[in-house]
Amino acid sequence: MQRQVCSVINIFKRAFFLQARTISGRSLTLPNKHASLLSGRSQVRSSALRSVRSMLARTMFIQAEPTPNQDSLKFIPGVPVMKDGGTAEFLSGNSASISPLAKKLFQIDGVRGVFFGPDFITISKDPDAPWQLMKPDIYANIMDFFASGQPIVTEAQPPSDTEIKDDDPEVVQMIKELLDTRIRPAIQDDGGDIEYRGFDNGIVKLKLKGACRSCDSSVVTLRNGIENMLMHYIPEVTCVEQILDEEEAISQFEFEKLEKKLGE
């Protein structure tokens, strides 16, 4: 399915090469020639680090081992996964938001659980999902992650709007899970986000945020992207409704009035 979502322009700022060091609470500005030398050394180190990471991605051998559960496989990347022998388990896309790798793995069709051990990663799938179709994406995501140098777990907090509660009906749980694992990552890739506002009589209520909030194609994003996906996977969903703040509602009303006046 073709995604039509808002895009955001990346703005890169130029950085000046003058650097400063603090000695005993005082700021010391380095001479230009010294600053240039340090800048050059820093660039060399950065280039070397990128080369090491690229080499790691090309040479990493990931071994897959069966487990007593036919719907779970153990992947051994050959490098430490969790520090100090710790473990971490993620059973939903919402909880996986604190781990860049787990978040990526949950975007693969069929993934239902991710477990990090000291030196291995166990992935559980839906009974109907074939491993032969999932493995290439799993291998690619694991290699890309370890080549990136990111932490396996961050301090980020999972989105509270899609947190699955004990009293949530099954259909609401399915909506929240789909929003977290499939829809939110796609929207965030384009500089926006969504906020779940409720489900009533087949209508999913969402608020677009960030770059997508004021984008001209926000209606296309809702209808052709989010609504179609939700209706495809969850038959109980009949449509998606965009929730507007008071200021947004006033702006839209005034725009519609102007548009109508110009059309007369």
N, C-alpha and C positions, 0 to 999 in steps of 0.2 A: 504494500500500500504506500502510495506516495505521500510523504509528509509535506504539508504546506504550513509552515510556521513562520513566525516573525524572525527576522535576523537583526543582529546588533552589530554596529561598526566597532571594530577593535581600534582603540586609539593608543598609539605607541608614543611615549615621550622620550625625547633625547636626553641623555644624562651627560653632564659635564665631567671631565676627567680629574678635576681637582678633588683631592680627598683630604680629610682631616682626621687626626688622631687626638685622643684626649689623654693628657699626662697630668696626674695629680689634680684632676678636676679642671685643668685648663685646656683649651682647644688650641692645637698647633696645626697650622696649615702647611702642608708640604710644598716645597718648590715644584714648579711645573715639570721639570725634568724627572724628579723623583716620582711625582704622581703618575707621569706617563710610564715610567719603568714598572711601577706597581700595577698599573692598569694592564700593561702588556703581559706581566707574569700571571695576573688573574685570568686573562683571556686564554693563556696557554694551559693553565690548570683546568679551566672550564672545557676547553677543547679536548684535553686528555680524558676528562671525566666522561664526556659524551662518547668518546671513542670506546672507553671501557664498557659503558652501558650498552652501546651498539654491539660490541663483541659478545657481551653476555647474552643478549637476545638471540644472536646467531648461533651460539655454541651451547646454550642451555639444553640439556636433555631431560625431558619430563617423563618419568615412568608412571604408568597407570597400573594399579593392582586391584584385583577383585576383592570384595568384602563378603561376609556371610549374607548381606542384603544385596540381592541382584539389582536393586534400584539405586545402589550407592557404589561409587568408585573412589579409590584412594589415589591421589595424584602426588607424586614425590618429585619436587623440582630440583633436588640436589643442593639446595641452599636453605639456611634457616628460615622458617616462616614466622613463628611467634618467639619472642625473646624470653629468656629465663624459663623455658619449658612451659610457658602458659598456653592456654587454649581460648578459643572464642567460637561461638556458634550463632548463626543467623538463620532464622526460619521464615523471614519475610523481607520484602524489599524495603519496608519501612525501617526495620532494625539495621539493615545492611548499609544505610546511609552513613554510618560512622566508619565504614571501611571502603576505600576506593576499589579494591579488588572484588570484594563481595558484591558491591553495587553493580559492577560490570558483569559479574557472573550471573546475577539475577536477571539481567536483560536477555539472557540466552533462553530460547524457547525450551520449556520443560524443566528448568532448574527449580527445585522446591526447597533446598536446604544447602547451606555452606558451613563447613566446620574447619577451623584452622587448628592444627596441632603444632608441636615444636618444629617438625620438619616435613609436614605433609598437609595436604588439603583434601578433605573428603566432600564430595558433591553428591547430593541426592536428587533424584529426578522423578517426574511423573511416571507411573507404570507404563503408559502408552508411548512415552517419548523414546526414540531409538538412540542409543549411545553413538552409533556410527555417524549420525548427523550432528550430534552435539559436541563430540570430541574436538574437531578442528577449531571451533570457536573457543572451547575451554582452553586448549593449548595456547592459542594466540593471545587470549586475555591474560593468562598467567605469565607468559614470556614478556609481553608488553609491560605488565605491572612491575616485574622485578627489574626490567631495564630502565624504568622511569625513576627509580630511587625513592618513590613515595613510601610513607609509613603504612604498615599493614592495617593499623587502626588509628583513627584520629579522635580528637575530642569533640567533634561536631555532634550536635544533637539531632535525632531523627525528627522529621516534620510531625507536629502534634495533630494537624488537621486530619491526617490519614492514619493515625494510630488506631489499630484495631482493638476495640473494647469487648469485654465479655458479653455485654448485652446487645451488641450489634447484630442485626439480622444477617443471615448468610449472604443475601444479595449485596448488602452494604459492605460486608467484609470483602467480597469479590471486587466491588467497585474500588475500594481503597487500595487493595493489592495491585490491581491493574494500573491505577493512577501512579502508584509508587514505582512499579517495576518497568512499565512500558512508556507511559505518557509523560510523566514528570521529567525523566532524563532527556527525552527528545526536546521538550520545551526549554529546559535549562541549557541545552547545547546552543540554543539561539538567544541566550541572554534573558529569558523570561522564567516564569514559574506559574503554577496553578495552586489554588487553595480550594479544598473541598468544603462546600457550604451545606450539603444535605442531599437527601434523596426522598422524593415525594411523588406518589402516583406515577411512577415510571420516569420522572424528570430528575436528572442529575444536575444539581446547582453548583456551578464553579465560578471562581473569580480569577481572571487572568491578571498576572502581576509582571512587573519588570518591563522588559522590552516589548512584550506581547500585549500589555495593558492598553497602550494607546496606538497600537499598530493598525494600519488600515485593513490588513488582512486578518484581523482577530476573528471576524465572523467565519472566514474560510478555515481558520485554525480550529474553531469549535465544531463546525459542521463536517468538513471533509476529513479532519484528523481525529479529534477526540471523540466526537459523537459516533462516527462510523466504527471506530475500534471498540468502544464500549458496547454498542448494539450488536456487534459481531460476536463478542465473547459472552455477553450477558443479555439474554433475550428479554429479561424484565425491563431493560432500559429502552425507553421510547424516544427520548430526545435529551439534549443538553441545553441548559439555560445559563446565560452569562449574568452574573450578579454584579451590579454596578454600585459604587459608592455614591453618596448624595451629589458630590461635585461632578462626578462622571455622568450621572443621570441628567443633571441640568445641562451640561455641555452637549450631550447627545440630543436632548430635546431642542436646544437652540439651533444646533446644526440641522436637524430635520426640518425645523421651521424655515430656516434660510434656504435649504434645498427645495422645499415645496414652493416657496415664494419665487425662487429663480425659475422654477419649472412652469409657472403660470404665464 
